[in-house]
């Protein structure tokens, strides 16, 4: 059985035809030819050297971390996009990093907490606005346990960190769409909403 929500693109208020960044790439990255043309909906192919480039989503990770009281760790975003809105710890995977390594690194960078366990829950497609471009991402959500929650400190992308009881979570206060949807899914898993 596949786990996780199946969401139509309409949920994200995005039109599939508008999601292609390939038009930004005018020259073949291998030979430099200007004969780098659309081959499929998600690829461009060079008619000069034959190289084909596929536009695939960037990998991103998100953490659900609870303390001994069952409160969820929430951050206030320090940077755009959605600066000043609520968020969950997470970010983009680095090259040659597993999703588990990514979530451990991101949580440490943003909160100072050491993840001792990361259990995959589900994934959601997302559109992340960055430097004026819409970047397609695949956001992977993890339930994480940390070594010592008392060591919590807002750092890096987090302006502030706080613990919020599940019943006090208002998804509309979270600035990123996939995080809002991920919270909705997480809070509706048996035992997560009190």
MARMAR-939043 format. One record per residue: residue in one letter; x, y, z of N, C-alpha, C in turn. Coordinates in pm, whole numbers, plus 50000, padded with zeros to 5 digits. Example, Ala and Ser with C-alpha at 12.3 -4.5 7.8 and 13.67 -1.06 7.14 Angstrom:
<drenses>
A513194943150780512304955050780513204967050780;S512854977550708513674989450714512905000350787;
</drenses>
This chain:
<drenses>
X500844988150000500005000050000500885012550000;X500555022049917501265034749917500735043450029;X501635049850099501225058650208501265073050162;X500465081150225500505095450195499325099650110;X499075112450112497925118050044498145119249894;X497105116749820497145119449675496425132649655;X497105142549602496535155949587496575160149442;X495475165049390495495170449254496275183449251;X496815186749134497565199149120496715211249156;X495405210049140494535221449173494635225149321;X494985215349407495145218349550496215229049569;X497285228249490498395237349505498175250349428;X497015251749364496665263749289497735266749183;X498165256149117499205257149016498715250148891;X498945256148777498585249848651499805242448601;X499635229748565500765221648521501505228248405;X500805234548314501465240448198502365252148236;X502145258048354502945269348400504145265148484;X504325252148502505335247548596506665244348529;X506865247648403508045243648332509095254648327;X510235252548391511325262148390512265260148272;X511995250048193512895246948081513075258647986;X512075267347975512185278747884513325288147925;X513765287348049514865295848097516225291048045;X516285278348002517535272547952517575273747801;X518425282747750518485285247607519615277847537;X520655274247611521835267947550522115254347612;X522585245147531522945231847578524085233047680;X523935227147800525005228047900526225219547866;X526125210847767527245202247729528095208747620;X527435212747509528205218047395528005233047371;X527055239147441526825253547427525975257547308;X525455247847236524645250547117523335257547154;X522875266247066521575272747084520455263847030;X520785252146980519785242746929519345233347041;X519025239247153518575232047273517075234347281;X516295224547236514865226647214514015217047295;X512775221047319511835212947394511645199547324;X511785188747403511595175347349510315169247404;X510105170547535508875166047600508435176947696;X507355174547768506845184347866507885187347973;X508765177648002509745179748110511185178448063;X511435179347934512825178147889513115187047768;X514415190047754514945197047637516085188547582;X516215188547449517235180347386518015188847288;X519325186547285520205193847194520255186347061;X519885193146955519935186846822521365186546768;X522275193346839523675193446797524435181146851;X524375179046984525155168147044524305156547096;X522965158347102522075147647146521795147347295;X522425156347373522185156647518520735160147547;X520105152647640518735155647682518725158747830;X518125169947867518045174248007516615173048054;X516415166448170515085164848229514965174048350;X513855181348358513575190148471512805182048575;X513515177948681512915170148789512855178448915;X511985174649010511865182649132513095181649221;X513345192149297514395192149398513865184949522;X514735177649590514345170349711514405179649833;X513345179249913513295187250036512725178550147;X513045182150271512615174250387511955183350491;X511025177450567510295184750672510185175650793;X510365181250915510345173451038509145176751126;X508525166151177507535167151285508265162351410;X508455171551506509155168251630508245172051746;X508025162651838507205165551955508045164252081;X507655171852183508325170952313507565161352404;X507985160352530507365151152625505905154452653;X505495166852629504105171052651503245168552527;X503865163752419503125161452296502985173852209;X503695184552246503655196952167504555195552045;X504185202251938504915201651812505895213351802;X507115210551755508105220951734507765228851608;X507625241951625507255251051516508285262351513;X508575267051393509505278251376508785290251313;X509355301951334508965313751258510055315751153;X509645317151027510595318350917511395331250925;X512715330050909513625341450914513875347650777;X513575340050671513885344450535512695342550441;X512765349350327511795346950220512105333550156;X511135326950101509745331150090508995329450223;X507935336950236507035336250351507705340050483;X508625349550478509305354250598508285358750702;X508515354750829507645358750939506465349450962;X506225340050872505135330450892505675318250966;X504775309651008505185297551079505655286950980;X506465277651031507025267050948507415255451039;X507805244550978508385233251048509855232451011;X510695226351096512095224951060512245216850931;X513195220950847513445213550724514125222150620;X514315216450503514955223750395515325214450282;X516215219150196516615211650077517705201350109;X517635190050041518675179850051519915184749977;X521075181950032522335184949966522715173349875;X523595176049780524095165849691524785154849772;X524555142249734525125130249797524655128149940;X523515133749975522965132450109521675124250099;X521455115050193520175107950198519125117350257;X517855113850241516785121950300516925122250452;X517315110950511517495110350656518645119250701;X519735119050628520865127950661520455142550645;X519655145350543519185159050520518355164150636;X517415155950683516545160650791517345162250920;X518315153550943519165155051063519965168051056;X520545170950941521345183150924520485195550937;X519335195650867518465207550870517955210551010;X517545200251083517055202351220518185207951307;X519385202551293520535207351371520845221951337;X520845225351206521165239051163520135249151213;X518865245351215517805254951248517455255451395;X517675244351468517205243751606518285239951708;X519425235051662520465230351751520195216451807;X519065210451771518695197251824519295186051740;X519695175251808520265163551740519175153051721;X518875149751596517865139551565518465125851591;X517745117551669518195103951698517425093751615;X516265097651564515435088651483514615096951384;X514595092451258513795099151155513005088351082;X511675088751098510795078851035509985085550925;X510165080750802509445086350687507945084350703;X507165094950673505715094250682505045094850544;X505335105450466504705107350336505425118450262;X505035120550137505635131450058504535139249988;X504855151649953503935160449880504715168649777;X504135170549659504775179749563504565194049611;X505495202749575505395216549619505985225749512;X505585238249518506175248649435506775258749531;X508085260649523508825269149615509325281349537;X508835293049572509225305349503510585309849554;X511575310549467512925314149507513565322949400;X514045334449438514695343849346513855346549221;X512555347749240511665350849129511275339149043;X511735327149077511395315248999510595305549085;X509695298149022508955287649090509725274549074;X510275269649184511065257349185510165245849228;X510105235349147509335223549182510125215349283;X509465211349391510125203049491509275190749521;X509895180749578509205169449635509565169549783;X508605173049867508845174550011508545161450082;X509545156150154509415143650227509275146750376;X508215141750436507905144650576508325133050666;X508965136550778509485126750873508985129751015;X508685119051090508465120151234509835118051297;X510315127951372511665127351427511655127451579;X512625120451635512885121051778514225127951794;X514345135851902515585143151927516175139052061;X517495141352073518245137252191517835144852316;X517815158152309517525166352427516795179052382;X515475178952395514645190052348514925203052424;X515565202252541515855214452618516955222752553;X517665217152457518755224152388518255232752272;X516955234352258516335241652148516825256152141;X517275260152021517745273851999517495277351852;X516805288451827516545292751689517825297251623;X518115291451505519325294951431519015294551281;X519925299251200519875298151054518555303650998;X517745295250936516495299650874515365302150974;X515565298451099514525300151202514775312851283;X513825322051278513915334351358513545331451503;X512685321651521512175318351654511705303851650;X511825296751763511315283051776510365282651894;X509325274651882508335273651989507685259951986;X507135255952099506375243452109504895247252113;X504105240852028502665243752021501885230852033;X500875230852120500005219052135499275216652003;X499095204051964498435200951837497065207651821;X496315208651929494985214751920495055229951898;X496215235751920496405250151900497065253651766;X497315243551684497925245751552496865251051457;X497175262051392496295267851288497095267851158;X496765258351071497555256350949497625268750861;X496615277450869496615289550785497725299350822;X498365297550937499455306250979500815301750924;X500825290450855502055284950798502165289750654;X503335295050619503505301950492503695293450368;X504095280850384504355272450268503235262250250;X502765261050125501595252550100501785238050138;X502915232050103503055217850133503145215650284;X503705225150358503755223950504502345224750561;X501525233850509500115234550554499415221150531;X499565215750408498915203050376499525191650458;X500855191850475501505181650555501035181750700;X500865193550756500335194850893498935189250901;X498115192550803496735187450799496755172150801;X497595166250716497695151550710498215145850842;X499275151850894499895147051018498925147951136;X498225159051148497305160951260496095151651252;X495835146351135494715137051119495135122551126;X496425119851146496885106251173496475103151316;X495945091151339495475087351473496505090651580;X496075097551684496905100451798497705113251794;X497745120151680498545132351672497775144851714;X496465144851700495665156451745494985152351875;X495095161051971494505157552102493165164152119;
</drenses>
